[in-house]
Amino acid sequence: MSTTVKLLGKGSLFRAIALVISSVASLITLPLVLNLLGTHWYGIWVIVGTFMGYFGILDFGLSSATSRFLAYEWGKDSNGNIAKVMSTSIFCFICLSAISIILCSVGIWASPNFLDNPVDAPTVQIILAIMAIDMATSFPSAAFQAVLSVKLRNDIISIIEILQTIIRTALIYVAVTQNGNIVDLALITIAVNIATRSAKLFYAVKFLPANTLGIKHIKLSEIKSFFHFGKFTFLGQIGDILRFRIDTLVIAAIISSSQVAIYNIALQLSNIISNVVGVTISGAAPLFTQYYAEKRFDQMQEKLLLMTKIGIIMSTMFSCSALLIAEPFIKIWVGDEMLEALLPFTILTILVPLGIGQTSLIQVLYATAQHHHFAYINLAEAAANVILSLILIQYYGITGVALGTAIPFIISKFFAVPYYACRSIQMPLKTYRIHFIKTIFSIMLLESPVFLMVYIYDITNFWQVFVLAGFGQMLIGFITLKYLLSDEEYNYVYRTAPPINHLIRRRI
């Protein structure tokens, strides 16, 4: 178990590093791309990315099914079934790649009908064609990424993605300095993505048993079980699209593509916080699955409480820091004219601890094959999101869209998801709720003096707020590690990053 915990902690650390680097790169490239393309073409770039994101649902949940079945068979040490799962999965993904090319071709042909300016059509069609090829190559690689995730080698995934981020950022900088265009950005995207997928395939194959891949291992009779498990992930993905990707189209249709660019500023910043925290606690899904295969519900309960506590602490600290520095940062980053993004960003950021902090609940539902509950909840939340956004945008603009996301999100993540997740592992809901409330209340109590100092002394200079927020989070982190974590929780953090104990000086 110590090796498993070490790999889990190592993966969490590297994922966090990768996301920090990716976030910094995003902060660097967004204003560069915005200045290069202007708000009109940048808005189109966002809309095209949103449109291509819809095709991600063609996965039909096969990625989650592959990860779940691989983790289950590896838990039973069944090499023959591993070969069956991998070969059948890859066959399914190749079929989906062909379907995606056909559907994207239809979308490319029809795209001029959805543009206000016909002059933009040829360029948009070229971008869509490039991104369609990128999408098609992404499907088969999902099976190999699942191998690395199941073997808890998220450190390998993260190192590859760090290199991906650095290379892509460098190429975008070159494109900007050489007065490139939107097509150049699309070509950079596909080239770097294909190289990344090739590297993951290379390392994943090393973990597979000999003679795992082959036509003889494809079991057409098993495809039904893949889609049976994955169909609920598919429904959940539709919900995610309606919740997070439809907003930009609503804004584009009702207001303008320029407002899409402003809202995307808020969305990008809140996503950075969500992603940095999310990757730190998202690697436990295979571990939950293996515990479930062994019917070790006590371990599942213990790890759920541990990962939830870590997630809430991290997400609350990151969210509070972001809220403190948001206004002066936006001014420096993209200019005063983008300050309209501040209020939507505040609303979306307040949601982070409730959503990302409880990511482990969703992992438990997938591990116990109870993810159909999450799919239905997600769809209901998404439908409410779309309806509320369409109503509230009429009165509050892009802030109304953020509110339309927030209201059903709170109901879903605080009431519905915890109920079904706890029930699936035989944990009293009251135990989880007390744990959640106690954790978030403790961190908010520690955060309150920092907010009071900023607002009482009216500190508006970015660097002053940044230093104060940074010092405050370090102090809060020290207090949390020293006094708020149990011995077992602290041991998990210590195994993830041993140098921490030299600073904390806590007995272990």
Summary of the structure (lengths in Angstrom):
residues: 508
radius of gyration: 22.8
end to end distance: 17.5
largest distance: 71.2
contacts: 1776
relative contact order: 0.11
helix: 89%
strand: 0%
